[in-house]
Amino acid sequence: MVGFDRFAGWLDRYQGRHPEAQWVVDADQVSGSSPDGALIHFAVPFGPLTQQNGLDSVLTHLARPWQIGVLLVRRGGFAVAHAVGPEPATVKIGQRHVQGRTKAGGWSQHRFSRRRENQARAAFEAAGEHAARILAPLAQQLDVLVIGGDRAAVGVVLERPDLRPLAAVRREWQPVSGDPRREALERVLAATRSVTVELRDPL
């Protein structure tokens, strides 16, 4: 993956290694082939392109100040963010203690299960409240809503009536390992603002 802000330089270096490449730029994807046999292909992030005048249109497209909403939810915490371009404009990260599993059976097991569910519900409620405050009012401005963490947990949060405006926003799933802390949020934003390039070197 190559970050948006580094892609122009990366592309220059690629063309230096594989001169006279011929490019096909479509609205949603770009392909290139070189006389030395090298092949390159990538999908246009946040496509389609509004203009198709070669690679310049791709670089102009990537340079736009994309507005990204982020909603990461797991039982133990959440991260909600709004980013404009590469920098988060608003961030809220929260951790919630969720009772560990117990080996006890019978009534104790039921009590611990109810406690875990109540603690998880509190985490989901907090995530939803911050998403409603930070993201829902920007629904018409967001270019993409990035979701990640636990799919079931994210689904529970997005069922809130006050998050219905987000239903019309394009969604992208990003995997998150562990609780969604600041580091996880930064990795998700970096991955979202990257071009995934497929390369085939000359034989």
C-alpha positions as CSV (number, residue, x, y, z in Angstrom):
1,M,0.0,0.0,0.0
2,V,1.2,3.5,-0.8
3,G,-0.1,6.5,1.0
4,F,-1.9,9.3,-0.9
5,D,0.8,11.8,0.1
6,R,3.6,9.6,-1.2
7,F,2.0,8.3,-4.3
8,A,3.2,10.9,-6.8
9,G,6.9,10.3,-5.8
10,W,6.3,6.5,-5.8
11,L,4.9,6.7,-9.3
12,D,7.8,8.8,-10.5
13,R,10.2,6.2,-9.2
14,Y,8.2,3.4,-10.8
15,Q,8.3,5.0,-14.2
16,G,12.0,5.6,-13.8
17,R,12.5,1.9,-13.3
18,H,10.1,0.9,-16.1
19,P,10.4,3.6,-18.8
20,E,7.9,4.2,-21.6
21,A,5.0,2.6,-19.7
22,Q,1.7,2.8,-21.4
23,W,-1.2,3.7,-19.1
24,V,-4.9,3.0,-19.3
25,V,-6.8,5.2,-16.9
26,D,-10.5,4.3,-16.4
27,A,-13.0,5.8,-13.9
28,D,-12.4,3.1,-11.3
29,Q,-9.1,1.5,-12.1
30,V,-5.7,2.2,-13.6
31,S,-3.4,-0.3,-15.5
32,G,0.1,0.1,-16.9
33,S,2.4,-2.0,-19.0
34,S,6.0,-1.4,-19.9
35,P,8.2,-2.6,-22.8
36,D,10.3,-4.6,-20.2
37,G,7.2,-6.7,-19.3
38,A,6.3,-5.0,-16.0
39,L,2.6,-4.7,-15.3
40,I,0.9,-2.6,-12.7
41,H,-2.8,-2.3,-11.7
42,F,-4.7,-0.5,-8.9
43,A,-8.2,0.5,-8.1
44,V,-8.9,4.2,-7.7
45,P,-9.6,4.9,-4.0
46,F,-12.9,6.8,-3.5
47,G,-13.6,6.4,-7.2
48,P,-14.9,7.1,-9.7
49,L,-12.6,9.7,-11.2
50,T,-14.6,12.9,-12.2
51,Q,-12.0,13.5,-14.9
52,Q,-9.9,11.1,-16.9
53,N,-6.9,12.9,-18.4
54,G,-4.3,10.3,-17.6
55,L,-2.3,9.9,-14.4
56,D,-2.6,13.6,-13.6
57,S,-6.3,13.1,-12.9
58,V,-5.4,10.3,-10.5
59,L,-3.0,12.5,-8.6
60,T,-5.4,15.4,-8.5
61,H,-8.1,13.0,-7.2
62,L,-5.9,11.7,-4.4
63,A,-4.9,15.2,-3.3
64,R,-8.5,16.2,-2.5
65,P,-9.2,16.9,1.2
66,W,-11.2,13.7,1.6
67,Q,-13.6,13.7,4.6
68,I,-13.4,10.3,6.4
69,G,-15.6,9.2,9.2
70,V,-14.3,6.3,11.4
71,L,-16.3,4.1,13.8
72,L,-14.3,1.3,15.4
73,V,-16.2,-0.8,18.1
74,R,-15.3,-3.7,20.2
75,R,-16.7,-4.9,23.6
76,G,-13.7,-3.3,25.4
77,G,-13.8,0.1,23.7
78,F,-14.4,2.3,20.7
79,A,-12.9,5.0,18.5
80,V,-14.9,7.6,16.7
81,A,-13.2,10.1,14.4
82,H,-13.7,12.6,11.6
83,A,-10.7,13.3,9.4
84,V,-10.2,15.9,6.7
85,G,-7.3,15.0,4.5
86,P,-4.5,13.2,6.5
87,E,-5.3,14.7,9.9
88,P,-8.1,13.8,12.3
89,A,-10.2,16.9,13.0
90,T,-12.2,15.3,15.9
91,V,-11.4,12.1,17.8
92,K,-13.0,10.4,20.7
93,I,-11.5,7.1,22.1
94,G,-12.9,5.2,25.0
95,Q,-12.2,2.0,26.9
96,R,-14.7,0.1,28.9
97,H,-13.9,-2.7,31.3
98,V,-15.7,-5.9,30.3
99,Q,-15.8,-8.7,32.9
100,G,-13.6,-11.7,31.9
101,R,-15.2,-15.1,31.5
102,T,-15.5,-17.3,34.6
103,K,-15.2,-21.1,34.8
104,A,-17.9,-21.2,37.5
105,G,-21.1,-22.8,36.5
106,G,-24.8,-22.5,37.5
107,W,-26.0,-19.2,38.9
108,S,-22.5,-17.7,39.1
109,Q,-22.1,-18.2,35.3
110,H,-25.4,-16.6,34.6
111,R,-24.6,-13.6,36.8
112,F,-21.2,-13.1,35.1
113,S,-22.8,-13.4,31.7
114,R,-25.4,-10.7,32.5
115,R,-22.7,-8.5,33.9
116,R,-20.6,-8.9,30.7
117,E,-23.6,-8.1,28.5
118,N,-24.4,-5.0,30.6
119,Q,-20.8,-3.8,30.4
120,A,-20.7,-4.4,26.6
121,R,-24.0,-2.6,26.2
122,A,-22.5,0.4,28.0
123,A,-19.5,0.4,25.6
124,F,-21.8,0.3,22.6
125,E,-24.0,3.0,24.0
126,A,-21.0,5.3,24.5
127,A,-19.7,4.6,21.0
128,G,-23.2,5.4,19.6
129,E,-23.5,8.6,21.5
130,H,-20.2,9.9,20.2
131,A,-20.9,8.8,16.7
132,A,-24.2,10.6,16.8
133,R,-22.4,13.8,18.1
134,I,-19.4,13.7,15.8
135,L,-20.4,11.8,12.6
136,A,-24.2,12.0,12.1
137,P,-24.3,15.8,11.6
138,L,-21.6,15.4,8.8
139,A,-23.3,12.6,7.0
140,Q,-23.8,14.7,3.8
141,Q,-20.1,15.8,3.8
142,L,-18.4,12.4,4.5
143,D,-16.9,10.7,1.5
144,V,-16.6,7.4,3.3
145,L,-17.4,5.8,6.7
146,V,-14.7,3.4,7.8
147,I,-15.9,0.8,10.2
148,G,-13.9,-1.9,12.0
149,G,-13.5,-3.9,15.2
150,D,-16.2,-6.5,15.9
151,R,-18.8,-6.7,13.1
152,A,-21.7,-7.6,15.5
153,A,-20.7,-4.7,17.8
154,V,-20.5,-2.2,14.9
155,G,-23.9,-3.5,13.7
156,V,-25.5,-2.9,17.0
157,V,-24.2,0.7,17.2
158,L,-25.3,1.5,13.6
159,E,-28.9,0.4,14.4
160,R,-29.4,3.5,16.6
161,P,-32.1,5.8,15.1
162,D,-29.8,8.9,15.5
163,L,-27.2,7.3,13.2
164,R,-29.6,6.7,10.3
165,P,-28.2,9.6,8.3
166,L,-25.0,7.6,8.0
167,A,-26.8,4.8,6.1
168,A,-26.3,6.8,2.9
169,V,-22.5,7.1,3.3
170,R,-20.2,4.8,1.4
171,R,-18.7,2.2,3.9
172,E,-15.4,0.6,4.0
173,W,-14.4,-2.2,6.4
174,Q,-10.9,-2.1,7.9
175,P,-9.7,-4.9,10.2
176,V,-8.7,-4.0,13.8
177,S,-6.8,-6.3,16.2
178,G,-7.3,-5.6,19.9
179,D,-9.2,-2.7,21.4
180,P,-9.4,0.4,19.1
181,R,-6.9,2.7,20.8
182,R,-5.2,5.7,19.2
183,E,-2.6,3.5,17.4
184,A,-5.3,1.4,15.8
185,L,-7.2,4.5,14.7
186,E,-4.0,5.9,13.1
187,R,-3.4,2.6,11.3
188,V,-6.9,2.6,10.0
189,L,-6.7,6.1,8.6
190,A,-3.4,5.4,7.0
191,A,-4.8,2.3,5.3
192,T,-7.9,4.1,4.1
193,R,-5.7,6.9,2.6
194,S,-3.6,4.4,0.7
195,V,-3.5,2.9,-2.8
196,T,-3.2,-0.8,-3.0
197,V,-1.0,-1.6,-5.9
198,E,-0.6,-4.9,-7.7
199,L,2.7,-5.4,-9.5
200,R,4.1,-8.0,-11.8
201,D,7.8,-7.8,-12.4
202,P,9.4,-8.7,-15.8
203,L,10.1,-12.4,-16.3
